[in-house]
Amino acid sequence: MSSIEAMQITSASLNNPALNRQESTMNSKTLYAACLFAALNICTLSARAESQVQPETYTYGSHLDVRKVLSISEGDGVACSVVNARMTYLDSQSQEHVLDYRKFSDRCNEGS
């Protein structure tokens, strides 16, 4: 193919609206795929950062800055007893914290 033929093909594709729409659609799909990939990477990085939060152990007199409780869980206990519990929360600067503490099990509130 000569350079003149290549220029004619390029010129024809620039003047063809159907080809322009196809290229535009392909560019949009590429852009959407890139955005999706970037969003997934950000989610993955934030998930890794959250999993690296080191639990703190509560002691009497510990200062707690709790803005929002994300989750509370407790160890298994078949009877009313003191069990280990864990609270995950956000502080006033939206930093995530994990707090380990001891409490009466929820079985103690069942009235049995």
Stockholm file with secondary structure:
# STOCKHOLM 1.0

chainA/1-112         MSSIEAMQITSASLNNPALNRQESTMNSKTLYAACLFAALNICTLSARAESQVQPETYTYGSHLDVRKVLSISEGDGVACSVVNARMTYLDSQSQEHVLDYRKFSDRCNEGS
#=GR chainA/1-112 SS CCHHHHHHHHHHHHHCHHHHHHHHHHHHHHHHHHHHHHHHHHHHHHHHHHHTCCEEECCTTCCCCCSEEEEEEECCCSSSCEEEEEEEEECTTCCEEEEEEEEECGGGGSCC
#=GC SS_cons         CCHHHHHHHHHHHHHCHHHHHHHHHHHHHHHHHHHHHHHHHHHHHHHHHHHTCCEEECCTTCCCCCSEEEEEEECCCSSSCEEEEEEEEECTTCCEEEEEEEEECGGGGSCC
//
